Amino acid sequence: MANKSIDCAYSVRGLGPAIFFVHGIGARKTTWN
């Protein structure tokens, strides 16, 4: 199995540890706003 890269959009906001949210296919990052 070959390694494949993915695109990842992110925003830097606030303070504290990083949180990585994963949404379903067809959703947008604005779902978490």
SERO-4910 file (N, C-alpha, C, O; in steps of 0.05 Angstrom, whole numbers):
BEGIN
 pado doro    nc1    nc2    nc3   cac1   cac2   cac3    cc1    cc2    cc3    oc1    oc2    oc3
  Met    A     17    -23      0      0      0      0     18     25      0     35     28     17
  Ala    A     14     42    -19     30     66    -21     19     88     -3     -5     89      2
  Asn    A     37    104      7     28    127     24     17    149      5     29    154    -16
  Lys    A     -5    160     13    -17    182     -3    -20    206     15    -27    203     38
  Ser    A    -16    229      4    -20    254     20    -49    263     17    -63    256     -1
  Ile    A    -57    279     36    -84    291     36    -82    321     40    -62    330     51
  Asp    A   -102    335     31   -103    364     36   -118    368     62   -137    354     68
  Cys    A   -109    387     78   -121    393    104   -124    423    107   -104    437    107
  Ala    A   -148    433    110   -153    461    115   -155    465    145   -166    449    159
  Tyr    A   -144    487    154   -145    492    183   -146    522    189   -141    539    172
  Ser    A   -154    528    214   -155    555    224   -141    556    251   -142    537    266
  Val    A   -127    578    256   -113    581    282   -129    602    297   -131    625    289
  Arg    A   -141    593    319   -158    611    335   -155    605    365   -151    582    372
  Gly    A   -157    625    381   -157    621    410   -131    611    422   -110    612    409
  Leu    A   -134    601    446   -111    591    462   -116    562    469   -139    552    468
  Gly    A    -95    548    477    -98    521    486    -89    500    466    -78    508    445
  Pro    A    -92    475    473    -82    454    455    -98    452    429   -120    461    427
  Ala    A    -85    441    409    -97    438    383   -119    417    384   -117    397    398
  Ile    A   -140    421    368   -162    401    365   -166    396    336   -167    415    320
  Phe    A   -168    371    328   -171    363    300   -199    351    297   -204    329    307
  Phe    A   -217    365    282   -244    356    277   -245    342    250   -232    352    231
  Val    A   -259    321    247   -263    307    222   -292    306    216   -308    296    231
  His    A   -300    318    193   -328    317    185   -333    297    163   -313    287    151
  Gly    A   -357    290    157   -364    270    137   -360    280    109   -355    304    104
  Ile    A   -361    262     90   -358    269     62   -381    288     53   -404    284     60
  Gly    A   -373    309     39   -393    329     30   -397    352     49   -410    371     41
  Ala    A   -387    350     73   -389    372     92   -367    392     88   -348    387     73
  Arg    A   -369    415    100   -349    436     98   -338    443    126   -350    437    146
  Lys    A   -314    455    126   -303    463    152   -320    483    167   -318    485    191
  Thr    A   -337    498    152   -355    517    166   -376    503    182   -391    516    197
  Thr    A   -379    477    179   -398    461    195   -392    465    225   -411    465    241
  Trp    A   -367    469    232   -359    471    260   -362    499    271   -357    503    295
  Asn    A   -369    519    255   -372    546    265   -397    550    281   -403    571    291
***
